[in-house]
Amino acid sequence: MVAVHSTARGPGLGGCRMWVYDGTEAAVADAMRLARAMTFKAAAAGLPMGGGKGVIMLPSADALSRRGARTAVLRDFAETVDALGGAYLTAEDVGVTTRDMEVVATGTPYVTGRPRRHGGSGDPSPWTAIGVEIAMRVAVQQRLGAADLAGLRIVVSGLGMSAPGWRPPARRPVRSSSSPTSIRASARSPTGSARAGSTPTRRSRSPPTSSRRAR
């Protein structure tokens, strides 16, 4: 399914999320919520884009275990994207990779986030990681009046399958300590929750969210 929230500034841009939901209503709600968020995200960045989101709802965690199943699902999604005639531009999100975008691109030209070796913009998750770090720094500045994250105890919940938590590109590492002051960045995701520097473990099948809390 595809949700397009706004095309006032340009085509709706937003990644495709492949996930096991509790039901169709949950999948539709997730797509609509995220499409709306993408509208504001693109506008805040000054992009000539609107907001959209794609969702591939899997019936079970092993739904793509059969040979060729993943390719078939991605091509079916490509047909859906192409039917919108450019109103929606898709890319990676949770559960989807640059290789998957190559498959989608065989069925529609309205794709971004393809591998760099093929002239695409590549994996967007490092830029997401930068955004998360900046958000934490702003939260610290606004809430605690601190100019840096040094000496603060950072707890990251939900690193995500789209990889921003795995390869944070921050030029200055976020240090953790036993300080009683802590900043909590919370987002439910397929990888569950983990403290900074640890290996995330699967804990919840709830769809990921983009909420963040500073304490």
Order of alpha helices (4+ residues) and beta strands (2+ residues): beta-beta-beta-alpha-beta-alpha-beta-alpha-alpha-beta-beta
